């Protein structure tokens, strides 16, 4: 049985202090502006409507569970990124007509 680890809800002070960022003093805070004051209205509208991010594919792929031999998977993975797409193309080439 796999034991799930609960995601922490906050960052410890030690981890926060380890982040390499300049301190925010009153002069820096005074220069800051709100996002809605600097971003284009069209962008803010698109965010509000959920129209940002990767565009929807015309032919979306579906996740499946498929058991393949370990040496076969390793051979494709050794070819670098895109190994799953190469397997997809190979299966498409051999798809029954």
DASUL-V636089 format. One line per field, one symbol per residue. ss: DSSP state (H for helix, E for strand, C for the rest). psi: psi as a letter, one per 30 degrees, with the letter a starting at -180 (. if undefined). burial: + if it has 24 or more other C-alpha atoms within 12 Angstrom, else -. A space follows every 10 residues. Layout:
ss = ???
psi = ???
burial = ???
//
This chain:
ss = CCCCCCCCCC CCHHHHHHCC CCCCCHHHHH HCCCHHHHCC HHHHHHHHCC CCCCCCCCCC CCCCCCCCCH HHHHHHHCCC CCHHHHHHHH HHHCCCC
psi = kkkkkkkkfl kleeeeffki klkjleeeef fkllefffkk eeeeeeeefg glaklkkfik lkklkkjlke eeeeeeeffa kgeeeeeeee eefgkk.
burial = ---------- ---------- ---------- ---------- ---------- ---------- ---------- ---------- ---------- -------
//
